Amino acid sequence: MRKEANPTMNEYLSDHVHLTDDGTAVVILDQTQLPCRTEYLTLRTAQEMFDAIRLLQVRGAPAIGICAAYDLYVLAQQVSSDTPEAFLTQLRQQADYLASSRPTAVNLSWALNRMLDIAAAQTSIADMLSALHRECIAIHEEDIAMCRAISEYGLTLIKDGDGILTHCNAGPLATSRYGTALGPLFLGKERGMHFHVFSDETRPLLQGARLTSYELSRAGIDVTLICDNMASLVMKNGWIQACFVGCDRVAANGDTANKIGTSGVAILARHYGIPFYVLGPTSTIDLSCATGADIPIEQRDPEEIKQKFYAEPMALPEVKCYNPAFDVTDQSLISGIVTEYGICRAPYTESLRTVFAQKTAGQSGEGRNPL
Ligand SMILES: CSC[C@@H](O)[C@@H](O)C(=O)COP(=O)(O)O
């Protein structure tokens, strides 16, 4: 990706996943070390790539998709096959392996399938490699454009001086540039607007504390970190005019999987009469899932609750823990789903299909809201 001369935080972070200059490895900013350390990891093997996604060194649905696309291009160069058919078979095996690293964010399999489809459309291995290279870069560049369009639409939902509550991290680190839920806030800042952002810390892995407050604070956007169980109070105090969250998978009826705790925020927002918006690219919409019940929910290691990030254990070793990484927010609690094609409103079964029809027709989503 192109490096800016004097990057803003937004531009700087847009390079957090990239290919090495010779294209033989993927470099990621290790998100598990933020905000204390800025460390980059170089990924060359399938195992390193799988682990980086599984361990959340790279995370956030669109960023996982971008990283996996780069990963597959790097792995494709390591395939030794005599025929295009054998090459494709090995590529599919690598893609299946990467796709199994995290089940909920559909962007992962979406990006890998896009890479496989483009390879399958070629007739020689050399053409496959060239096409794979172009495709992973296109996936990254398209994400920047999608986030920018989402930011424009999202910004129409809020006004200068508003208080916004967000959960987990859906900023540049979770995407490419701008982010989804945080995109309107970065864009508004560029236009001289001021928002008061309340960032849920987001237990158990603290993406809100470690990543969201870092991104916003470094960008000069007013941010207040709160524990997850304080969201009700700040809403009751009248400090929140809208909730903006990202998404890992949106079902055809609008039910939305996002970081565990998101559905609780939506329920609170409904109680206090605050609009609750989901912001995400169409690559996160999965029409093959009829409802949220069809979305696979990742279960993670209970030790993340009991001791991760703490020097001392926080519970006895024998204590049982339940650690789902995501929950599903019922579509009835969602005021709008902001995509790069515009703001979908209920009934989502219709508005999401309209978005897909536009996408299939190859129309650009920027600059208007036809929904
Ligand atoms: C634009 S990112 C959207 C979601 O991926 C984000 O809100 C989220 O839940 C991330 O979870 P994570 O487990 O950190 O990958």
The ligand as a Gaussian input file, in Angstrom:
#p B3LYP/6-31G(d) Opt

LIG

0 1
 C      -14.989000      -3.289000      11.510000
 S      -14.660000      -4.501000      12.627000
 C      -16.202000      -5.214000      13.093000
 C      -16.063000      -6.314000      14.056000
 O      -15.139000      -7.237000      13.579000
 C      -15.657000      -5.808000      15.434000
 O      -16.675000      -5.001000      15.927000
 C      -15.438000      -6.984000      16.330000
 O      -16.345000      -7.501000      16.936000
 C      -14.072000      -7.534000      16.350000
 O      -13.912000      -8.643000      17.180000
 P      -12.462000      -9.267000      17.327000
 O      -12.678000     -10.490000      18.166000
 O      -11.592000      -8.239000      17.993000
 O      -11.971000      -9.600000      15.939000

